[in-house]
């Protein structure tokens, strides 16, 4: 599964800490409105003490590629660094540290990050003391190859290592001091890093070690990560390699975070995970419904166990002793114990989307009528080759059931065209499925092989031109479906959460079904659940008149 809906623009954030990096020109002020917070003590994390020994303030620029999970990771990174005395800047030219939080789901995402870091080589020549780092999924997937392609890079750290970032930056500083950076800086031809730090070996992010501090700008909508990793091992997907196995945050911790956000004025929270429907399968302390509890969960949800699951999934006695803290239970807890106005979530793997989830969506006042349910293909043959774990008919049955229980539900999906071996007949089956289901929106990807995945060992036998043509046909069909479905709102009033202004200066927000709404109005309406009368539609947007 291509995890989560992709972000269409990179998030550019930056920070300035009490830096471990020597620099002759010291800045005396924090750029913009970056918060200056004292770093709280962290038990068992000497890295924080080491970073605080340095007294010069440093600026860090962080650019984010990829999905909402990466956006949330970047917020945690910035919170952790500002807690260490860094200050945030959105200007590369005043940054002492430039970090890219990267994506590896598609080749195009990696190409963008490589291009960006390559463009920074000239800046590194001008300022040899500049620290360049690549973080995230591409760091895990490419590892040492990044240093070979980008000799100017100082730091490569995977998703599971982001909580170690203060320590890793301190290691870069210490290595530079030992290498005699000032002597190296006298060489005007220097365009590579004299010292390098690689940290990509941890299998799973230690969620129990979530760092102090956070970086959420005051706003209306927030992301909350509830789990990390994926156990599905789809043939084309690199996420299990880059993000590791599924592990969930404790339910009480999530409920408290959402409650705090609601008290702080946020109106909407989107729960994030590579497969949120598997929430509760495995917690950091080793508990959860994995193993024997998995059979209990499958029985509870009224479905049939997959034949490839381990034998202990069929132990009824052990199954009954396993705790059941699953995703529907989490949704109900958040709805009952917090005052958040809206809850959304992404991504849902169809195999784990079941009756109890749909009933929770129907019962909970805060849970929005929106479900992202990636299908990837409408062909059973391709779905089997992708190792998706379901057939077309089973998927359609789940769509029908959620629509029975949640009549106004809006559905979005992911579709891959050009998977190895995809024939014209297979592709037509995908178009037929789209016509049958009538998604409200879709994210469409041209297949690109990901190193280390099962599919990467197969011939990439669909020509690029064919992939491009199929991609355009899917987009055109979805455009027509989306325009028709949004058209039903013409002349009607919808409730939109006004989140801010778009690039054209209009107020912008979303319905509970995740349709984009734009209208004119004053800044005072930001944060409101406001009525908007729809006067015009496109294939992606409702355009209307803001009502009192």
N, C-alpha and C positions, 0 to 999 in steps of 0.2 A: 504494500500500500504506500503510495506517495503520501506521507503523513501530513495531515493538517492542510487547510487551505493556504496556498502560497501567498506571501506578502507581495504586493505589486510594487512597492517602493522600499528602498533600503532605509532603515532607521539610522540616523546619524546622530550619535551622542558622544560626548567626550568628557573626560575627567582630569582634575589636577590634584595629586596627592602630595603628602609629605614624602618627598621622593628619595628612593635609594640611588638615584642617578645623578652623578655630579654634573654640574653645568656652570659655566663661568658667569652667564648672565642670569641673575635671579629675578623672578617676577615678584612684585609686591602686592598684587591684587588678584582676586578671583574673577575670572571672566563671567560676565552676565550675572544670573541669579543663582548660580550653583550654590547649594547649601554647604555650610561649613559645620560639620558635626564632630564632636570629640569621639575618638574611637573607643568603644567599650571593651573591657577585658574579655578575652575569649579563652575559656578553659581548654587546655590540651592543644592549643594552637600557637606555638612559639613564633610561628611565622608573623603573626600580627605584631608581636613585640619587636621583632627584628625590623619590620617595616617602619615602626614608629620611631626607631632610633634616629632616622634621618630627618632633618628639620627643614630642608628646602622643599617648598611647595612645587608640585609638578602638574602639568596639564596633560590630560589623556583624551584622545579622540577615539570613539568607538563607532564603527559602522557595521550594521547588521544586514545580513542577507538571509532569505529563506522564509520560514513559517512563523506562526505566532509563538511557538515554543522558543524559537531563537529570540524573538522580541522580548519574551519574559526572561529568558536567560540573561539578556543584555541588561535588563533592569536590575537583576540580582547582582550582576558583575559591577555595575555602577554603584549600587548601594554598598557593596563590599569595599570598593575602592574609596568612595567618599568617606566611609567610616574610618579609613586609614589616613585621611587628610588630603586626598586627591580632590581636585576641582574639575568640574565638567566644562568642556568647551565644544562648540560645534564648528570650530575653525581648525583645519589641518595645519595652517601655517604657524599657529601658536602652540601646537601640541608638542610635548616632549616624548610622549608615548602614543603610538597609533596602533590600534587593535582592530582586526576584522573578525567578526563573529560569523562564521561561514556555514554554508549548506552544501551537502553532497548528494542530494536526492537525484539531481539531474546534472548532466555534463555542462549544460549552459550555466548553471549556478556556480560551478567551479571555475569556469572560464571567466566569469565576471570578477570573481575574487582574485584569480591569478592576474588578470589585466589591471585591476586596481593596485595590487601590491607591486606589480612591475612598474607602474607609473610612479611609484614612490621611490624608485631607485635613485633618481636624480636628486631628490630631497635628501636622501641618505648620504650622497656624495657631498652635498653642501653642509650637512650636519651629521658627522659620524657618531655623535652622541645620541642621536635619535633612536629610540627603541621601536622596533616593528614586530608585531606579533600576529599570528593566525590562530584563531580559536575555533572550537566547534567541530561539526561533523566532517568537514573537509580535512581538518587537522588530523582527525582519527583515521580517515580513509587513506590519505596521501602520505602521512607520516614523514619519513626521511626524504621522500621525493620532493617535498616542498623546499627543503634546504638545497637540493640539487638544482631545482628550477629557479629558486629565488634566494641566491646567496646572501642577500641583504637582510633576510629575516633573522631575528634574534630568538624568537620564542614560538613554539608550536605546542598547543595544549588542546586536548580533546574535550568533549562535553562533560565527561566524568571528572575532569580535573579543574573545572572552573572555580570551585571553592578553594583551590590551592593558589589562586592567581597572585595574591600578595606575596606568598612565599616564592613563587616562580619569578616574579619581577625582582625580588630581592636577590635571587640566585643569579639572574642576569647581571645585576649591579655588581655583585661580588666577583663574578667571573671577569667582568670588564676591568675592575680595579686590579685584579691579578694579572690581566693581560697588558696593563699599561695603556689604557685607552688614549690618554693625552698624547703619548708618543705616536700612536697609530693615527690620531687625528691630524697630525702634521702632514700626512701623505694625502695630497689633493686627489689622488686617483682612487682612494679607498671607496669602494661601493659594496663591500660585503661585511658581514658581521664577524668580528674577531672571535666571538664566543657565542655559543648556541645552547639553548635549553629545550629539550624535547620531553614532553609529558603526555603520553597517550596510552599508558599500559593498564590503567584501572578499568575493570570490566563494567562496573556499575557505579553510577554517581551515588555517593554517600548522603542520601537525603536527610539522614539524622544529623548531619553536620552543616545544615543550611546556615550561612553566615549571618552576622548581625548587619543591620542596615538594609535599606531598600531604596530604590530610585523610581518612584512613581510620581510623575508630575501631577499636580492637582488636576483632576479631570472628572469625567462622567462614567467611563467604562474602563474596566481593569481586567487583566489576565491573571489567573491563578492556576499554577501547575499542580495537578493532583497526583500524577504518576509519571514515570520515566521509563522508556524502553519498550520493546515489543518482542514477543515470543513467537510470532506467527511465521516468520521465515518465508515470506512470499518470494518466488523465484527471482524477481527483478529488483527487490528492495534491499538497499544497503543499510537501512535503519537499525536492524538488529545488531549489525556489526559496529555501527558508530555510536548507538545509544545504549546498547546492552539489553539485558533481559528486563522484563517488566518488574517494577518495584513501585509501591504506592506509598504516599504520605499517610500518616495516621489521620483518621477521620476527625478526631477532636481538633487537631491542629488546623485542618482545612476549614472547619466550621468557624473557629475563632478568627482566622484570617479574613474570611468573607464577612463576618460580623463586624470586624474592625473597619473594613472598607465601607460597609454600609453606614457605620457611625461617622466616618470621615466624609460622607457626602456622595460616594459613588452610587450610581443607580443600577449599573449592570456589571456582572462578572461573567466572564467566559472561562469555563473549566477546561484545562488543556491536558492532553496526553496523546501519545502515539496511538493508543487504543483505550480510550476512557472506559469502554464497556468492560474491560478486564480489570477495572479498579478493584482492589482488595485481594487480588490473587496472591500477592506476596508483599509483605511489609518489611521495612529494614531490619526488624528484630527477628525475622524468620517466620512469624506467624502469617496467617492469611488462609485463603481457601485453596491454595495450590495443593497438588498431590491428592490425598484422599478427599479433601474438601471440594475438589473440582467436581467429583461425581455428585456430591450433594447439590452443588450449584446447578449442574446440568439437570438433575431431577427437579429441583425447585423451579427452574425456568421451563420445564416441560419440553426439553429437547433431547436429542439423541447424541451420545458421546461420539467424538470422532474416533475412528478405528486406529489412528496413529498415536493416541494418547497412551501413557504408560499404564502398566497393569494395575498399579495402586489406585487408579481412578475407579476401579470396580469393586472396592472394598466397602460394603455398605456400613459395617460397624464403625470403621474409621471415619467414614464420611459424616456420620451423624455427630461425631465429636468435634468436627471442624467448625470454627466460627464463620459466620456469614455476614461480612461487612462488604457488600458489593456496591456497584454503582447506583442502582435504584435506591438502596438504603441511604447512600450519601445524598442523593437529590432530595429525598424526603426530609433528611435531617437539616439540610440547608434551608429548605422551604419553611420548616417549622421553627427553626431556632435562630434565624437571622431575619433582618428587615430588608434585605436586598430586594429591589423591585423586579429585576430581571435576571434570570440565569440562562446562559447558553453553554454549549459544550461542543468540543471537537477534538479528535476525530473518532468516529464509531466504526469498528470493523463489523461488517454484516454478520459474520459468524456469531458474534457475541451480542448482537442486537435482538432482544427477545421480548416476550409478553410483559414481564415485570418492568422493563425499561419503559415500554410504551404506556403502561398503566401509570407509572410515576409521572411521565410527561403529562398525562391527562389529568391527574389528581392534584398536582402541585401548582399553586397560583403563580409562583415566580418563574417556573420553567417555561421557556418560550416554545412556541409551536414551530420549531425549526430543527431539522435533523440532517446532518451531513453524513451520507451513507455511500461511501465509494464503491462502485460496482466494477470499474476498470474495463470490463468487456461484456458484451451480450452473448458471446459464444461459449457454450459449455466446453468445447474443446480447448479454447484459449484459457478459460478460467481454470481448467484442470492443469494446463501447462504452467500457469502462473502460480499454482498451489494456493488458490484462494480459499479452499475449504468449503465451498458452496456451489450449487448449480443455479442456473438462471431461474428456474421455476421456484426454488426455495427463496431466492432473493425477492422475486415478485410477490410471493406470498407474504413476506414480511412487510413489504411496502403496503399491500392491501390491508394488513392488520393494523399498522400504525395509523393509516387513514381512517379506519373504522373507529379507533379509540380516540384519535386526535384529528377531528374532521378538517380543521383549518391548517394542518401541518404543511409547512413548506419544505421541500426536499432539494438538497444539492448533492452532487456526486463528483467523482473523479473518473476520467476515462483516459486510457492509454491506447494510442493507435500505433500500429506498426510493430507490435510485439513479435518476436521471432516465430515464423511459421504462420502468421496471420494471413489468411486468404481473403479474397474478395467476399466470399460467402460469410466468413467470420465477421468481417467488417460490416456487412449488411445486417447481420444479426444484432450488432451494437446499435445501429441506426433504428432497427425495429424496436429494440428495448427502450430507447429514448422516446420514441413515439408512443409506446405503450404506457410508460411510467409518467411521462411529461414532467421532467424535473423543472424546478424553478430556476436553477442555475447549474452550471457545470464547469469544472476546471479540466482542461484538455491538455494532454501531454503527448509529444512524440517520443516514442521509446528511445532511450539511449542506454547502452549496457553499462552497468556499474561494476567495477572490478571486485572480484571476490564473491559475487552473487552467483546463484545457480544458472541463471539465464545468460550470464556473461560467457559461459562456456559453449553456448549454442551459436550457430551462425546468425549474424544480424542480417537476415536475408530479405528484408523489405526495403527496397530502394528509398533513398531520401526523398526523391520526388513523389513517390507513392505515399510516404508518410505525410508529406506536406499537403498533398491533395486530400487525403483522408482527414487530416486535421481541420482543413478548411470546411469540409462537408459537415463535420460534427459541429463546428462553431456556427455555421450557417443554420443548421437545423435547430440548435439550442437557442440561437438568437430569435428565430421565429416563434419557438415555443414560449420563451421568456416574455417576449413582447405580447403575445396573446394572453398569457396568464396575468401579467401585470395590467393589461387592458381592462380586466374585470373591475378594477378599482376606480376607473374613470367616473367622476361625479360623486364618489363616495368619500367618506371621512375615515382616515386611518390614524392610529396612535403612533407617533414617532418619538423616540428618545432623541432629543436634540443634543448632539455630541460636540458641535463646534462649527467652524466655517470651512468650506472647501476652498480650492484654489481660486475660484471665481468670486469669493467673498460671500457666497450664499450660506445660510444655515444648512447644516447637513446632519442627518441622523439615520436611524433604521427602525423599521417596524419589528414587531415580535417575530415575524417570519423572515427577518433579515433582509428585506428589501430596502434599498437605499432611497431616502426621501430628501429632497432639497426644496427650500422655500426661502423667501425673504423675511427678515425680521430682526429685532434688536438683540444685542448680546445677552440681555437679561433673560432671554428664553432658553439659553444653553443650560442643559441639565434637566429640563422639563420633559415630562411625558405629555407631549402637546398634540392636540388635534390638528390635522392637516387635511384640507379638502383637495383631492387629486384633480388636477386640471389637464395634465398631459403626462404621457408615459413614453419611455424608450424601452429598449430591451433590458436595461439594467436599473432604471431609475424611475421613481414616482416624483413628479414635479407638481407642486401645489401651492395653496394659499394657507398660511398659518392662521389658525383661528384662536380666539380668546378662550 
